């Protein structure tokens, strides 16, 4: 009979996610994970398989928490333009806040691992697709209400906003000029308005 686990799995995954987020996959050692999760290497591997398995679980946890929060910003009440601006500026302000969790964990994973790791690529793709679908929904809502140009494809607009959002989150790590980043937000939102209002 298998022995019951004597640790809080959610807390361990949170600690692992934080470690991977701060250090990156390659720079995170098993010792680092043992220290931050307070589990020995054998317990970690028994529970999660290996470092790679724990990394994938961390990416799933990110989708269940941070990605869900991003979607919630888009589904909040209020004008569509305000919701889009809130998503974009929240990302900028988070990345300029000086936190020791640099950038977006899913973007970091995409840059560091996705090209050579199909499992990571699939997890990151799910994260991105979740936000893209929420963007498509809110943009289509804005087209119906007259806030967003109805002559453009909501799907293409969603990809444009998503690309800008993720691009800003990368740029904020090396360009700490909030006003310059907000200029990009303003330009994007202006381009999405109905032509008669521009």
Secondary structure, DSSP 8 states (H G I E B T S, - for coil): ------S-HHHHHHHHHHHHHHH-TTT--HHHHHHHHT--HHHHHHHHSSHHHHHHHHHHHHIIIIIHHHHHHHHSSS-HHHHHHHHHHHHHHHHTTT-SS-S-HHHHHHHHTGGG-HHHHHHHHHHHHHHHHHHHHHHHHHHHHTSS-TTS-HHHHHHHHHHHHHHHHHHTTT---HHHHHHHHHHHHHHHS-GGG-
